[in-house]
Each structure stands twice: as structure tokens, then as C-alpha cells.
């Protein structure tokens, strides 16, 4: 790749500034999922082992810029890292240009979104970040699509910059999947709205050998094929766009599963009664929440025929047990498949964790928006910055 890794640099006697993605779900002071923190630890540990001073920061939630919010402090993350790394950590609420940071410990700067100018990538804040370190390490791939002071601006003003171990691996995995995939390649795209993934679908349909859709996105495509979807979640304004993509699928003769049966209910509720129906039998007051067993078998039987799988989004409302069969069957089929599998997105990771197949997925991306923009074929700002 054309971007340097932290392992390529000499960090001896240098101050290293790491921008990680530690934006994890926190309930009170309890972290409900530490996967993003754990994924960042190899880079943090590498810097601690090789640099004189290590400064770490991240965003967390959506605080009002310029105001400290105790509920969105990085303190719970610091507590977790202290135990995990067995090292003294100092949490800095404020910092100044040229500030002294004591060696031999990890220094964490508070939530970057407390800082005025972060999201607008102000030069003043970017220069302030750069003034406290010699090397900038971008390890927050989940924010690589954003042009912000701590993800992009700092890189314009600091002496050396590189990708962290996680960031480097993410770019490598996505590049191999989208730019140099082993064929045949299958893409699985789920989610509630076609509008948020339309560009992704248009790009993928010209690259892949098969396409599987799920959720509200699939409902829009089912409607585009002339079927009644009742009160199901879909986007009527994008039915014509879906028809164009379906025509391209037919022209390219790629695998696109016929929907034979679905799981419906009359309401969106954890206690809703699930009913299996043929796609032709969906009634006007039905809501489609999952795929039926015949359709699922058609899909899972196809997976052993592919060599690369890109997965972003569940097939149905897997959070409710009665509508989870599709996503569970898909998760286990991908796990059992010999193909290289790349999975990304919050709901996808939640499904992978729920069905305990993490170790059988080839690569799990920590990113959501950046994952999708990479899939669209866009050059991400953070990658562009590191290449300069």
C-alpha cells in the first residue's frame, strides 16, 4: 500500500499522538461492548513499547462542541485500559501547545468532540494537536471518511504521520476485497433504507458476481418487482432506482436470489406473532421482517460457490427472536464457508457477536460509514492525508 504503517517508523525518543476509535456503548460507567477498544490495543501497545511518550485520544458520542459533558467523558475507557494494559494512565481534560507529558505512562486527551473546531477541522485546533507530538498515528478507520481536526487536520501540520496497525489492516482487507477480490465475489447488503446505500449498490452491482439484500432495502426491491409488501418498511421514492439496478443485475446475469417466502407480522413488536407466507400471499396489513426457509436455503446453498464475501447489514429484524432465523442462518453459513469473508457495520458486528461466529469471519471491520464509502469507491480523506 502507499500509506506507511507505524511499524515502518522509528519512534525512539519521539512523542506519538494516536487517534483511535474508542466510541463504544457505555451505560453509566459500564462498557457494554469493548470490541473497538480491544481492536485498538495492539497499536497502543506498540507505541508504548517503542516511543518515548504516547498520547491517545478518541471521540465518544455526540456532545455539544466546546462543552464538557461528564456522561461522555473517556474516563470509563481509561479505567478499562488501565486494567487491560496494566499501566498508569493520565486523563487530560485540557492541553496546551508544547505541553510536557511525562514518559513511562499513557496520556489520554479527553473526548475530541469537547474541543471547539474539531468537526470543522479548524486550523487552530489542528495546529494545537500537532504541537504536542512528533508523530501522528491515525488508527480510527471508523472516522476515516470525516475531515476533522483530529483525523485529518493534524496530519497537515505534524512532522511524521502513519497508519496504526488496525487502520493499516482495515485498508489492506478492504482493498483486497473491493479492488483485488478473488472471484466469484458475493455482496450482502442489509439495512432499513435504500437511500443510504444506493451509491454502494450501484458500485457493487458492476463489481460482484452475486448480490443478496435484506431489511427495508430488500422490501423496496420486492416492491420494484411488482409484489405486494403490505405495510412493510420501504422507500417508494426509490422504487424506480431499484428497477434500474434490477435491470443491471439481469444484464450482467449475476446471482440475485428469488424471494419465495417471508416471515411477516401485523405489527413491529417484540411479542408480535410471526407468520410464514409465500411472497404472493402477503396481505395489505402485513409487515415483512425476515426471509422464509425456502429463500434462505436458496441463499445458503449458493455460498460455497463463491470465493469472496462482503457483508454489511442483517437480513431481518434479528433483535426479535421470531424474526432472527434469516440473519442467524446467514451468519452460520458465512462462518462455515471457505471463502474470504469481510464483515462491517454495527448491526452486522452485533449479529456476529450474538451468534458467536467472530473467529470464523476472515476480517471484521470496526467501521460503518467509512466501510460504506470505501465500498462506493470513494477515496477517504484520512487515507488521502496519509498518502501525501
N, C-alpha and C positions, 0 to 999 in steps of 0.2 A: 504494500500500500504506500501511498505518497505522504502519509502522515507519520510522524515519529511517535514511538511509544516511550513511556517513562523508563523502560528497561534499556533504551538506547542512549540515555543521557548520563553524564557524570554528575551526581548530586552531592558529592563530597563538599563539605563546608558551605553548602547553599541552603537558602530558605525556600521552601517549597509550599506553594499555595494550591490546595486541591479543591476543586469544585465538584462535589459529589451530589448524587440524587438520593437524599435520605428522607424523602417525602413519604413517610409511612403513616398508616392509620393509627391514631392514638386516641384512646378513650380514657380521659382523665390523665393519669400518668402511666397508663399501661399501653404498651405497643402490641397491637393485635396481630401484626404480621411483620417480621423482621427481615424478610427476604431481600429487600433492597439494601438494607444496611449490610447484611451478610455478603451480598454481591460486591460491595464496595471495599470490604476489609482487605483483600489482597493488595490493592493499590495503596491503601493507608499503611499497611504493614511494610510494604516495600519501601515507601518513603521514610518511615521511621527507622528502618534498618540501614538506610543509605544517606539520608540527608542530615544536616545539622539541626534545622528547625522545620517542623511540619505544622502548617496552618490549614485547617479544614473548615469548609462551610457548605451550606445547602439552603434550599428553600423548604418551607413547610406550610401547607395550606395557602389561604388567600387573605392575609392580614391587610389592613389599610396601610399603605406605604407611609413611612415616617413616624408611625406609632408603634410602640412596643405592646405586644399582646401576650400576656403570660401563658394563655392557653395554647399558643402556637410557638412557644419557646422550644429550642433544641435540647433543653435540659433532660427530658426522658431519653433522648438518643445518646446524649453524653453519658448518662448513667449506664446505659446498655453497653456502650463501647468501653467504658472503664472496666466493667466486669469481663467483657469478651477479650479485650486486649491486655488486661492486667497492667495498665499503665495509668499514671496520673494525667488527668485532663483538666485544662483550664478553659472555662467558657467565658468568652469576652462579649459583653453587651455592646461595647463601643471599641473603636480602634482609631489610631491616628497615623498619619503619614510618618514613616520612619520609626514606628513603634518598636521597642525592644521586646522580643519574645524569647523567653528562657529556653535553652536547649534541654533535651532529656525528658520532655513531656509533649503531649499532643495539645495544640491550641485550637479551639473551635470558636469561630466567629458566629454570633447569633444569626438567626434566620435572615437571609439576604433581603427578603421582602419587607423587612423593617426599615431598610435604607432608602431614602429619597433618591430617585433617579435610577433604581435598579431595572425596572421593567422598560423604561425609555432608553436604557443604555447610555446614560449621561456620561460625557467625557470626564466630568469632575469626579464622579464615583469610580469610574473605570481606572483613572489615574491613581486614585487613592488606594484601590485594591493592589494595583501594580507596584506601588511604592513600598509595600511591606514585604515583598518577596523577590527572589531572583528567577524562579521557575514557576510557570503556571501549568498545572496538570488538569486537563478537562476530563473528568470521569463521569459526568452526568449525561449519559446518552439520552435519557428521557427528556432532557431540555435542549437537545442539540438543534431543534427546529426553531428555537427562540433567539432573538437578537437582544440579549440583556447584558447588563454591565458585568455580572459575574460569570457569564457563559461565553461572551463574545468580546465585549469592550476591553476587558483586562488584557486580552491577547494582543491588542494593538499597541500596548504601551510597555509590556514586560520584555525582558531580555530574551528569555527562552520559553518555549511552550511545547507541550506534547500531549498525547492522549494517555489516560490512565489505562491500566490493564483491562478493566471492564469495558471502557469505551472502545479500545482497540479491538477487543474480541467481538463486540457488538457490530462494529463496522465490517470486520472480516466476515462474520457469519452472514450479515445481510447482503454484502457484496457477492459472496458466493451463491446465495440463494437467488438473488434477483438479476445479477449480471452474468454469472457463470454457473447456472444450475445444471445439475445432472438431469437429463431428460429420461422419461417424461416427468413434467412438473405439474403438481396439483395445488391450487389455491383454495382455501376455505375462508370465507368472509361472512361473519355474522354481525349482528348489531341491530339497533332499532331503526336507523334512518339511512336510506339510500343517499340522501343529500350530503351526508358527512363522508361518504366513501365512494361517491360517484367517480371522482378522478382516479381513485385507486382501481376501481373495477374496469374503467376504460383502458388503463395502462396494462392491467393484468391480462385482460382478455386477448391482447395481442402478444403476450409472452408465454402463457401457460398452455398446457395440454388438457387441462380439466379445471372446472370451476364448480364449487359447492357453496351454496348460500344458506343463510339461516336467519331466524328472527324476523323483525319487521322488514328487513331488506328483502328476504325471500317472499314475504307476503306481497310486496309491491310487484315482484316479478311474476308471482302467481296470478295477480290481478291483470298484469300485462298480457298473460296468455289466455285471458278470457274467462277465468274461473271465478266463481263467487267466493269471496273471502269473508262475508258477513261483516261483523264489527271489528275485525282484526286490525291491529296497528299496521298502517301502511301510509305511503305518501302519494296521493292521487296526482299531485303536480309532476311527479317523476315517472309516471307510467309510460309516457312516450319515450323517455330516455331509456327506460328498461327495455322497451321494444327494440330500440336501436342496438343495444348490447346483445339481446337475444338473437337478432339477425346476424350479428357478427359471429356469435357462437356457432350458429348454423353454417355460416360461410366457411369458418375455419374447421368445422367438424370436430370440435373439442368435446370432451366428456362433460355433460351437463345433466345431472340426474332428473328423470321424470318423477314428479311428485304424485305418488299413487294414493297415499293415505296420510292423515294428520291426526294429532291429538287436539281436541277442542274443549272449550268450556263456555259457559254463558256469562262468566264474569272473571275479572282478574282478581283472584283472591287465593290466599294460601290454602283455604279449605274448599276451593271450587271443585266440583265434580268433573273429572276428566272423562272424555268420551272419544273413542277411536272412530274415525269416519273416513270413508273414501273421499277423495278430493271433490268428486262430483256431488257428494251428498252434504256438503257444508251449507248450513242454513243461514238465513239473514241475521239471526241473533247470535250466531256462533263467533267465537274468537279462537284463532289458531295459535297455539302456544308451543307446539313441538311437532316433530315428524313421526309418522307411524312406522311400525316394524317392517313392512314391505319396502318402503322407501329407504329405511336405514340399512336393510340388508343389501340393497342395490348399491348403496354408497360404500359400506364397509367391505363388500366383495371386490370393489374396484381398487381399494387402497394398496393391496400387494402388487398391483401392476405398475405403480409409479416409483420414481427414484428420489424425488424431492417433494416435500410438503410444506407449504406456507400456511399457517393457521392464525387467524385473527378474528375472534368472536365466537360465541356459543351458537348452537343450533336452535335453542329454545329457551324458555324461562326455567333454567336449570336450578334456580334458587328454590323453586317449589318442587317437592319430590315427585308429584304426579306428572310433572312436565320435564323431568330431568333425563328421561331414558335416551333421548337423542344425543345430547351432549356427553352423557356417560359412555354410550356405545362408541361415539366418535373418539373420545379421549382414549379409551382402551384399545381401539383398533389402530390408532396412530402409534400408541406405545408399543404395540406388538408388531408393527410394520418395520421392515428393514430399511426403508427409505430414510434419507436425511430429513429431519423434521425441525422446522423453525417456528416457534410459537411466540406471540407477543400480544400485549394489551391486558388491562386489568382484569376483565371478566374471563379472559382465556386463562390467565395465570390462576385465578380463583378456581376455575374448573379443574385445572391440572392438580392443584393442591387438594381439592375436595376428593378427587378420585385417586389420589396418591400415585400418580404416574410420572412425577417430576424426573426421576432418574432415567426414565425410558424415552424422554424427549431429547433430541440431539442438542438443541440450543433453545433456551428460554430467554427472550429479550425482556429487559426491565422497562422498555419504553412503550408508549401508547401512541401519542401524536407523532413523535419522531419516526416511529416504526412505519406509520401510515404514509408520511410524507416521503420517506425513503422508497416505499413501495410505489408511490406515484411517479418516481423517477426524478424527484427534486434534489438539488444539491443543498444539504443542510448547512445553515450558517456556521455552526461550530466546526464542521469538517472543512469548510472553505477557509475559516480563520486558521486552522491548524496547518493547512496546506500552504499558506502564504509564507 
